């Protein structure tokens, strides 16, 4: 049944109104407005609780300059600075294999900017690949909440070419070379089911 | 040629003087007074530079409470607290396998106190073993600078028994169940040569 105005004229929603509705839905039910990091941490908690894998986010490295030791209470850090991480954010073990990855998101719709990755991280990924570790990146396009797994060998290749070629990875190429991570409730981002299909067959 | 006093009497060093000399030697050349952590970090740098393995110490986890953002300079953390780590200190990849360990030292000469390990760390080690990761502890007896590798399954077993049995692992049992790590110059503590012999045969 169509909706009608009081004057009897049929109500036809405009194209962008429809889009807004579906966009809101996707945010409130699919992603619930959480960051990719929060979603992955919850997924890792699930994997740990179920005995599926042991994967943790590494703490942020800080340079501590000044610490106070007040009587009868814990040491208080009074001056410290954020340091650039020399590795990726996540690592751990799944079925005996070493797992290592970085997670990033972009608001871009058609490509993923390479400036999201630092030189140290790319070098670290290359080192892990040389040691036959499983290494990848999880890329979220936040506009439509799509998450892809892209093997580190592709990311590194694009990253090193960016000086002479483009400074982002086209989404079409991520779709072709990568793998969609299905959304779920438990776990939210079931990237290990995809890892299992790709690396354990 | 023996050393003589001015009165012609031969100088015979006392037993404990001799011991002191050899002890000092062992400190200045063997260990150079560095902590076990420093020695392991240098060894890990060597492994990384030589393409042997990718193993890093995790940053200390901190709870950040207050951050200042002064103009034109980096963010300054003004209040933060040390948090207890929920995992071990070191992990990484060696020949495709996941490596995970904790390093501790004691001044005790005949046993290693179990209070050096926290519940979270022991639980984490159990989880890693369930995932078929390679998990162990490096134990240094600092008095004579001996380092042993002890598989996590033994450490966990002693740790869980401590309520009813002894609160330390006798050195004799560490010698029997563990493996001596030979001292070297490059790398200082070549634990991966031992890991290779134990876990890759």
Interface residues (C-beta under 8 A of the other chain):
Chain A: X48 X51 X53 X54 X56 X58 X59 X60 X61 X62 X74 X75 X76 X77 X78 X79 X80 X81 X82 X86 X87 X91 X92 X93 X94 X95 X96 X97 X98 X99 X100 X124 X127 X128 X130 X131 X132 X133
Chain B: X48 X51 X53 X54 X56 X58 X59 X60 X61 X62 X74 X75 X76 X77 X78 X79 X80 X81 X82 X86 X87 X91 X92 X93 X94 X95 X96 X97 X98 X99 X100 X124 X127 X128 X130 X131 X132 X133
